[in-house]
Amino acid sequence: MTQRNDDSANAKKQRERRNYFRINDRIGLEVHKLPPSTQDDFSAFGNTPFTSLQAEFKRLDQDIRTQLAGLSERDRALQSLLKAFNSKLDILARIMAFEQNPLQPEHWHQATLSEGGVAFFSNDESLQVGDHIAMRLTLPPELFQPRAIGEVVGVNTEDRDGTWIHTRFVRLEDSDRQQLARHIMRWQIRQRQQPNTETVGANDQCAN
C-alpha cells in the first residue's frame, strides 16, 4: 500500500513538472551540494554584513507593493508614479548587488529553466540522483537572483566533458518564484519580437 502511494505521488510530481513552460536561456548559476543534515539550508552561500539589510529591503518592498495595490482605487495617477519610482529603486538595488558580487565566467551556463526546476551542464561528477543542492540563479537582463533548493532527478552523460543535471525545485520562496515567472514571461515576449526565432515549447520534462 505504501509503495502504491509513493508511485502515485511521484506520478503527480511528474505531471506537475510537465505543466511548466520551459525556456533555453543563458543564466548565472551557483550550485552547492548539500549534505544530508542540511538539505533545506541556504547557508551554503554564506551570510554577509548585508544579509539582514537585504532581508529588510525585501520586506519593505513587499509592504510598498501592498500599499500601492490599495492606492490604485483612490488615485491612479499617483499609484502609477510611485510604482514606477519603486521599480526604479528595485532595479538600482539589483545592479548594486550584482556589482558587489559579480559572477565568474564558469558560473554562466546554458540552461533549461522553468518554475519547476532547472537543467544545466556540469563538470561535477559527484552529483547523483536524489542529491539536494542549493542554487542561486542570476537572470539577465533583469539581474533577478532567486534562490532555491533543488533535488537532482536526472543525470545524463553527454560526453567526456561533463553531464546534464536535471533538477526540480523542492524549496522556492513565493517572491523568488514570482521573479522566475516574470523572467520567463519577458523571455517569451522578447522571442516573439524577434523574427524567425524558434520558441521553445510548453511542456517541461524534468526540469526543466
Secondary structure as the mmCIF struct_conf table of DSSP 4:
data_model
#
loop_
_struct_conf.conf_type_id
_struct_conf.id
_struct_conf.beg_label_comp_id
_struct_conf.beg_label_asym_id
_struct_conf.beg_label_seq_id
_struct_conf.end_label_comp_id
_struct_conf.end_label_asym_id
_struct_conf.end_label_seq_id
HELX_RH_AL_P HELX_RH_AL_P1 THR A 2 ARG A 18
TURN_TY1_P TURN_TY1_P1 ASN A 19 ASN A 19
BEND BEND1 TYR A 20 TYR A 20
STRN STRN1 ILE A 23 LYS A 33
HELX_LH_PP_P HELX_LH_PP_P1 LEU A 34 PRO A 35
HELX_RH_3T_P HELX_RH_3T_P1 PRO A 36 THR A 38
TURN_TY1_P TURN_TY1_P2 GLN A 39 ASP A 40
HELX_RH_3T_P HELX_RH_3T_P2 SER A 43 PHE A 45
TURN_TY1_P TURN_TY1_P3 PRO A 49 PHE A 50
HELX_RH_AL_P HELX_RH_AL_P2 THR A 51 LEU A 71
TURN_TY1_P TURN_TY1_P4 SER A 72 ARG A 74
HELX_RH_AL_P HELX_RH_AL_P3 ARG A 76 GLN A 100
BEND BEND2 ASN A 101 ASN A 101
HELX_LH_PP_P HELX_LH_PP_P2 PRO A 102 GLN A 104
HELX_RH_3T_P HELX_RH_3T_P3 PRO A 105 HIS A 107
STRN STRN2 TRP A 108 LEU A 113
BEND BEND3 GLU A 115 GLY A 116
STRN STRN3 VAL A 118 SER A 122
TURN_TY1_P TURN_TY1_P5 GLU A 125 SER A 126
TURN_TY1_P TURN_TY1_P6 VAL A 129 GLY A 130
STRN STRN4 HIS A 132 THR A 138
STRN STRN5 LEU A 139 LEU A 139
TURN_TY1_P TURN_TY1_P7 PRO A 140 LEU A 143
STRN STRN6 PHE A 144 PHE A 144
STRN STRN7 ARG A 147 ASP A 159
TURN_TY1_P TURN_TY1_P8 ARG A 160 ASP A 161
STRN STRN8 GLY A 162 ARG A 171
HELX_RH_AL_P HELX_RH_AL_P4 ASP A 174 GLN A 193
BEND BEND4 GLN A 194 GLN A 194
TURN_TY1_P TURN_TY1_P9 PRO A 195 ASN A 196
HELX_LH_PP_P HELX_LH_PP_P3 GLU A 198 VAL A 200
BEND BEND5 ALA A 202 ALA A 202
BEND BEND6 CYS A 206 CYS A 206
#
